[in-house]
Protein backbone atom coordinates (compact mmCIF):
# COMPACT_ATOMS: atom_id res chain seq x y z
CA UNK A 1 0.00 0.00 0.00
CA UNK A 2 1.35 3.43 -0.88
CA UNK A 3 1.70 6.27 1.60
CA UNK A 4 -1.12 8.74 2.14
CA UNK A 5 -0.46 12.00 0.36
CA UNK A 6 -2.03 15.33 1.32
CA UNK A 7 -3.41 17.33 -1.61
CA UNK A 8 -5.45 20.54 -1.83
CA UNK A 9 -7.26 20.56 -5.20
CA UNK A 10 -9.04 23.82 -4.36
CA UNK A 11 -8.25 26.24 -1.52
CA UNK A 12 -9.78 24.96 1.73
CA UNK A 13 -10.43 21.43 0.41
CA UNK A 14 -7.67 19.22 1.80
CA UNK A 15 -7.73 15.49 1.12
CA UNK A 16 -5.63 12.41 1.82
CA UNK A 17 -5.12 10.27 -1.28
CA UNK A 18 -3.35 7.03 -2.13
CA UNK A 19 -2.02 6.28 -5.58
CA UNK A 20 -1.87 2.94 -7.38
CA UNK A 21 1.16 1.62 -9.28
CA UNK A 22 0.32 3.77 -12.30
CA UNK A 23 0.02 7.00 -10.28
CA UNK A 24 -3.78 7.21 -10.38
CA UNK A 25 -5.81 7.90 -7.23
CA UNK A 26 -6.97 4.62 -5.71
CA UNK A 27 -8.39 5.99 -2.45
CA UNK A 28 -9.47 9.48 -1.41
CA UNK A 29 -10.83 10.86 1.88
CA UNK A 30 -11.48 14.33 3.28
CA UNK A 31 -9.00 15.38 6.01
CA UNK A 32 -11.75 16.36 8.48
CA UNK A 33 -13.55 13.04 8.15
CA UNK A 34 -10.29 11.11 8.39
CA UNK A 35 -9.23 12.96 11.54
CA UNK A 36 -12.62 12.46 13.19
CA UNK A 37 -12.59 8.74 12.37
CA UNK A 38 -9.05 8.37 13.75
CA UNK A 39 -10.11 9.96 17.04
CA UNK A 40 -13.20 7.72 17.40
CA UNK A 41 -11.31 4.48 16.79
CA UNK A 42 -8.79 2.61 18.90
CA UNK A 43 -6.64 0.18 16.97
CA UNK A 44 -4.44 -2.57 18.37
CA UNK A 45 -1.72 -2.39 15.69
CA UNK A 46 1.04 0.12 15.05
CA UNK A 47 1.17 1.81 11.67
CA UNK A 48 4.28 2.94 9.81
CA UNK A 49 4.99 6.43 8.56
CA UNK A 50 2.39 7.66 6.08
CA UNK A 51 -0.03 4.90 7.05
CA UNK A 52 -1.84 6.70 9.90
CA UNK A 53 -5.25 5.40 8.87
CA UNK A 54 -4.10 1.77 9.03
CA UNK A 55 -3.48 1.46 12.79
CA UNK A 56 -2.36 3.24 15.95
CA UNK A 57 0.10 6.06 15.60
CA UNK A 58 3.42 5.60 17.34
CA UNK A 59 4.19 7.88 20.26
CA UNK A 60 6.56 10.75 19.40
N, CA, C and O atoms as CSV, one atom per row, in Angstrom:
chain,resi,resn,atom,element,x,y,z
A,1,UNK,N,N,0.845,-1.171,0.000
A,1,UNK,CA,C,0.000,0.000,0.000
A,1,UNK,C,C,0.893,1.237,0.000
A,1,UNK,O,O,1.884,1.291,0.729
A,2,UNK,N,N,0.551,2.208,-0.798
A,2,UNK,CA,C,1.345,3.426,-0.876
A,2,UNK,C,C,1.035,4.346,0.303
A,2,UNK,O,O,0.027,4.174,0.990
A,3,UNK,N,N,1.910,5.320,0.527
A,3,UNK,CA,C,1.696,6.272,1.603
A,3,UNK,C,C,0.529,7.190,1.281
A,3,UNK,O,O,0.197,7.412,0.117
A,4,UNK,N,N,-0.094,7.722,2.339
A,4,UNK,CA,C,-1.121,8.737,2.136
A,4,UNK,C,C,-0.424,10.032,1.759
A,4,UNK,O,O,0.632,10.364,2.297
A,5,UNK,N,N,-1.013,10.741,0.850
A,5,UNK,CA,C,-0.455,12.000,0.357
A,5,UNK,C,C,-1.511,13.081,0.574
A,5,UNK,O,O,-2.687,12.867,0.280
A,6,UNK,N,N,-1.103,14.229,1.083
A,6,UNK,CA,C,-2.029,15.328,1.315
A,6,UNK,C,C,-2.061,16.217,0.086
A,6,UNK,O,O,-1.023,16.705,-0.362
A,7,UNK,N,N,-3.266,16.429,-0.466
A,7,UNK,CA,C,-3.412,17.328,-1.610
A,7,UNK,C,C,-4.463,18.373,-1.272
A,7,UNK,O,O,-5.277,18.170,-0.372
A,8,UNK,N,N,-4.448,19.483,-1.986
A,8,UNK,CA,C,-5.448,20.540,-1.826
A,8,UNK,C,C,-5.876,20.980,-3.224
A,8,UNK,O,O,-5.338,21.947,-3.762
A,9,UNK,N,N,-6.856,20.260,-3.823
A,9,UNK,CA,C,-7.263,20.563,-5.198
A,9,UNK,C,C,-7.826,21.974,-5.367
A,9,UNK,O,O,-7.593,22.621,-6.388
A,10,UNK,N,N,-8.561,22.447,-4.368
A,10,UNK,CA,C,-9.043,23.819,-4.359
A,10,UNK,C,C,-8.755,24.377,-2.969
A,10,UNK,O,O,-8.711,23.609,-2.007
A,11,UNK,N,N,-8.559,25.676,-2.833
A,11,UNK,CA,C,-8.253,26.243,-1.516
A,11,UNK,C,C,-9.317,25.869,-0.474
A,11,UNK,O,O,-10.512,26.055,-0.702
A,12,UNK,N,N,-8.869,25.344,0.661
A,12,UNK,CA,C,-9.777,24.958,1.734
A,12,UNK,C,C,-10.306,23.547,1.632
A,12,UNK,O,O,-11.055,23.122,2.511
A,13,UNK,N,N,-9.953,22.801,0.602
A,13,UNK,CA,C,-10.435,21.434,0.409
A,13,UNK,C,C,-9.241,20.495,0.456
A,13,UNK,O,O,-8.699,20.126,-0.585
A,14,UNK,N,N,-8.826,20.104,1.667
A,14,UNK,CA,C,-7.674,19.218,1.804
A,14,UNK,C,C,-8.137,17.778,1.859
A,14,UNK,O,O,-9.151,17.463,2.482
A,15,UNK,N,N,-7.383,16.899,1.198
A,15,UNK,CA,C,-7.729,15.486,1.119
A,15,UNK,C,C,-6.490,14.624,1.237
A,15,UNK,O,O,-5.402,15.016,0.816
A,16,UNK,N,N,-6.670,13.430,1.821
A,16,UNK,CA,C,-5.634,12.411,1.816
A,16,UNK,C,C,-5.939,11.487,0.645
A,16,UNK,O,O,-7.083,11.067,0.470
A,17,UNK,N,N,-4.933,11.169,-0.154
A,17,UNK,CA,C,-5.123,10.267,-1.278
A,17,UNK,C,C,-4.031,9.207,-1.273
A,17,UNK,O,O,-2.943,9.419,-0.736
A,18,UNK,N,N,-4.331,8.080,-1.869
A,18,UNK,CA,C,-3.351,7.026,-2.135
A,18,UNK,C,C,-3.323,6.827,-3.638
A,18,UNK,O,O,-4.343,6.965,-4.314
A,19,UNK,N,N,-2.164,6.507,-4.149
A,19,UNK,CA,C,-2.016,6.279,-5.584
A,19,UNK,C,C,-1.714,4.807,-5.847
A,19,UNK,O,O,-1.077,4.138,-5.033
A,20,UNK,N,N,-2.181,4.311,-6.995
A,20,UNK,CA,C,-1.868,2.939,-7.381
A,20,UNK,C,C,-0.516,2.916,-8.087
A,20,UNK,O,O,0.183,3.929,-8.120
A,21,UNK,N,N,-0.148,1.784,-8.643
A,21,UNK,CA,C,1.162,1.623,-9.282
A,21,UNK,C,C,1.341,2.530,-10.501
A,21,UNK,O,O,2.467,2.857,-10.876
A,22,UNK,N,N,0.237,2.930,-11.111
A,22,UNK,CA,C,0.316,3.772,-12.303
A,22,UNK,C,C,0.171,5.259,-11.981
A,22,UNK,O,O,0.129,6.087,-12.890
A,23,UNK,N,N,0.092,5.608,-10.674
A,23,UNK,CA,C,0.020,7.003,-10.279
A,23,UNK,C,C,-1.379,7.572,-10.218
A,23,UNK,O,O,-1.548,8.761,-9.947
A,24,UNK,N,N,-2.392,6.749,-10.463
A,24,UNK,CA,C,-3.776,7.213,-10.384
A,24,UNK,C,C,-4.263,7.112,-8.940
A,24,UNK,O,O,-3.750,6.307,-8.163
A,25,UNK,N,N,-5.260,7.936,-8.582
A,25,UNK,CA,C,-5.812,7.896,-7.235
A,25,UNK,C,C,-6.582,6.597,-7.046
A,25,UNK,O,O,-7.462,6.270,-7.842
A,26,UNK,N,N,-6.250,5.860,-5.997
A,26,UNK,CA,C,-6.971,4.624,-5.713
A,26,UNK,C,C,-7.900,4.795,-4.512
A,26,UNK,O,O,-8.887,4.071,-4.380
A,27,UNK,N,N,-7.583,5.753,-3.638
A,27,UNK,CA,C,-8.394,5.990,-2.449
A,27,UNK,C,C,-8.309,7.472,-2.114
A,27,UNK,O,O,-7.244,8.078,-2.235
A,28,UNK,N,N,-9.425,8.055,-1.694
A,28,UNK,CA,C,-9.470,9.484,-1.414
A,28,UNK,C,C,-10.414,9.729,-0.241
A,28,UNK,O,O,-11.515,9.181,-0.205
A,29,UNK,N,N,-9.985,10.554,0.723
A,29,UNK,CA,C,-10.827,10.859,1.877
A,29,UNK,C,C,-10.550,12.286,2.335
A,29,UNK,O,O,-9.413,12.755,2.287
A,30,UNK,N,N,-11.601,12.970,2.780
A,30,UNK,CA,C,-11.481,14.329,3.280
A,30,UNK,C,C,-10.700,14.326,4.594
A,30,UNK,O,O,-10.871,13.415,5.404
A,31,UNK,N,N,-9.848,15.324,4.820
A,31,UNK,CA,C,-9.001,15.379,6.009
A,31,UNK,C,C,-9.842,15.440,7.282
A,31,UNK,O,O,-9.526,14.762,8.259
A,32,UNK,N,N,-10.902,16.238,7.285
A,32,UNK,CA,C,-11.745,16.357,8.477
A,32,UNK,C,C,-12.403,15.046,8.855
A,32,UNK,O,O,-12.438,14.685,10.032
A,33,UNK,N,N,-12.921,14.336,7.881
A,33,UNK,CA,C,-13.554,13.042,8.150
A,33,UNK,C,C,-12.528,12.021,8.620
A,33,UNK,O,O,-12.805,11.224,9.516
A,34,UNK,N,N,-11.340,12.043,8.014
A,34,UNK,CA,C,-10.293,11.111,8.393
A,34,UNK,C,C,-9.836,11.360,9.827
A,34,UNK,O,O,-9.650,10.416,10.595
A,35,UNK,N,N,-9.660,12.610,10.182
A,35,UNK,CA,C,-9.231,12.962,11.536
A,35,UNK,C,C,-10.279,12.563,12.563
A,35,UNK,O,O,-9.942,12.025,13.617
A,36,UNK,N,N,-11.543,12.821,12.265
A,36,UNK,CA,C,-12.620,12.458,13.186
A,36,UNK,C,C,-12.698,10.945,13.371
A,36,UNK,O,O,-12.896,10.464,14.487
A,37,UNK,N,N,-12.543,10.199,12.285
A,37,UNK,CA,C,-12.593,8.741,12.368
A,37,UNK,C,C,-11.409,8.202,13.169
A,37,UNK,O,O,-11.564,7.251,13.935
A,38,UNK,N,N,-10.226,8.803,12.998
A,38,UNK,CA,C,-9.052,8.372,13.747
A,38,UNK,C,C,-9.254,8.581,15.244
A,38,UNK,O,O,-8.816,7.756,16.046
A,39,UNK,N,N,-9.902,9.657,15.625
A,39,UNK,CA,C,-10.110,9.956,17.038
A,39,UNK,C,C,-11.176,9.064,17.661
A,39,UNK,O,O,-11.121,8.796,18.862
A,40,UNK,N,N,-12.146,8.596,16.874
A,40,UNK,CA,C,-13.201,7.723,17.398
A,40,UNK,C,C,-12.729,6.294,17.576
A,40,UNK,O,O,-13.277,5.570,18.407
A,41,UNK,N,N,-11.739,5.872,16.830
A,41,UNK,CA,C,-11.315,4.484,16.786
A,41,UNK,C,C,-10.082,4.222,17.615
A,41,UNK,O,O,-9.215,5.087,17.732
A,42,UNK,N,N,-9.993,3.044,18.190
A,42,UNK,CA,C,-8.794,2.610,18.904
A,42,UNK,C,C,-8.337,1.313,18.262
A,42,UNK,O,O,-9.043,0.305,18.306
A,43,UNK,N,N,-7.165,1.342,17.670
A,43,UNK,CA,C,-6.637,0.177,16.969
A,43,UNK,C,C,-5.622,-0.537,17.844
A,43,UNK,O,O,-5.061,0.062,18.762
A,44,UNK,N,N,-5.384,-1.803,17.568
A,44,UNK,CA,C,-4.440,-2.570,18.371
A,44,UNK,C,C,-3.120,-2.794,17.646
A,44,UNK,O,O,-2.260,-3.515,18.152
A,45,UNK,N,N,-2.939,-2.191,16.469
A,45,UNK,CA,C,-1.717,-2.385,15.694
A,45,UNK,C,C,-1.045,-1.051,15.411
A,45,UNK,O,O,-1.706,-0.031,15.214
A,46,UNK,N,N,0.292,-1.081,15.395
A,46,UNK,CA,C,1.040,0.120,15.051
A,46,UNK,C,C,1.100,0.281,13.542
A,46,UNK,O,O,1.153,-0.702,12.804
A,47,UNK,N,N,1.091,1.514,13.096
A,47,UNK,CA,C,1.173,1.808,11.668
A,47,UNK,C,C,2.490,2.515,11.385
A,47,UNK,O,O,2.999,3.254,12.227
A,48,UNK,N,N,3.034,2.289,10.211
A,48,UNK,CA,C,4.276,2.938,9.812
A,48,UNK,C,C,4.033,4.371,9.376
A,48,UNK,O,O,2.897,4.845,9.377
A,49,UNK,N,N,5.099,5.056,9.005
A,49,UNK,CA,C,4.991,6.429,8.558
A,49,UNK,C,C,4.152,6.506,7.289
A,49,UNK,O,O,4.328,5.708,6.368
A,50,UNK,N,N,3.240,7.472,7.248
A,50,UNK,CA,C,2.390,7.663,6.081
A,50,UNK,C,C,1.214,6.711,6.017
A,50,UNK,O,O,0.454,6.729,5.049
A,51,UNK,N,N,1.057,5.886,7.026
A,51,UNK,CA,C,-0.026,4.902,7.047
A,51,UNK,C,C,-0.912,5.119,8.266
A,51,UNK,O,O,-1.404,4.150,8.844
A,52,UNK,N,N,-1.127,6.373,8.670
A,52,UNK,CA,C,-1.843,6.701,9.900
A,52,UNK,C,C,-3.255,6.171,9.969
A,52,UNK,O,O,-3.784,5.996,11.066
A,53,UNK,N,N,-3.884,5.909,8.842
A,53,UNK,CA,C,-5.247,5.396,8.865
A,53,UNK,C,C,-5.286,3.882,8.987
A,53,UNK,O,O,-6.370,3.304,9.056
A,54,UNK,N,N,-4.144,3.233,9.016
A,54,UNK,CA,C,-4.099,1.772,9.027
A,54,UNK,C,C,-3.811,1.181,10.402
A,54,UNK,O,O,-3.647,-0.034,10.507
A,55,UNK,N,N,-3.742,1.986,11.460
A,55,UNK,CA,C,-3.484,1.458,12.789
A,55,UNK,C,C,-3.155,2.582,13.753
A,55,UNK,O,O,-3.306,3.756,13.413
A,56,UNK,N,N,-2.706,2.236,14.953
A,56,UNK,CA,C,-2.356,3.239,15.946
A,56,UNK,C,C,-1.125,4.005,15.514
A,56,UNK,O,O,-0.231,3.459,14.868
A,57,UNK,N,N,-1.090,5.260,15.873
A,57,UNK,CA,C,0.098,6.059,15.601
A,57,UNK,C,C,1.108,5.825,16.700
A,57,UNK,O,O,0.737,5.674,17.864
A,58,UNK,N,N,2.378,5.791,16.345
A,58,UNK,CA,C,3.420,5.597,17.336
A,58,UNK,C,C,3.619,6.871,18.132
A,58,UNK,O,O,3.459,7.971,17.603
A,59,UNK,N,N,3.965,6.728,19.397
A,59,UNK,CA,C,4.193,7.883,20.259
A,59,UNK,C,C,5.450,8.616,19.809
A,59,UNK,O,O,6.443,7.987,19.443
A,60,UNK,N,N,5.407,9.939,19.836
A,60,UNK,CA,C,6.561,10.748,19.402
A,60,UNK,C,C,7.666,10.736,20.420
A,60,UNK,O,O,8.704,11.365,20.212
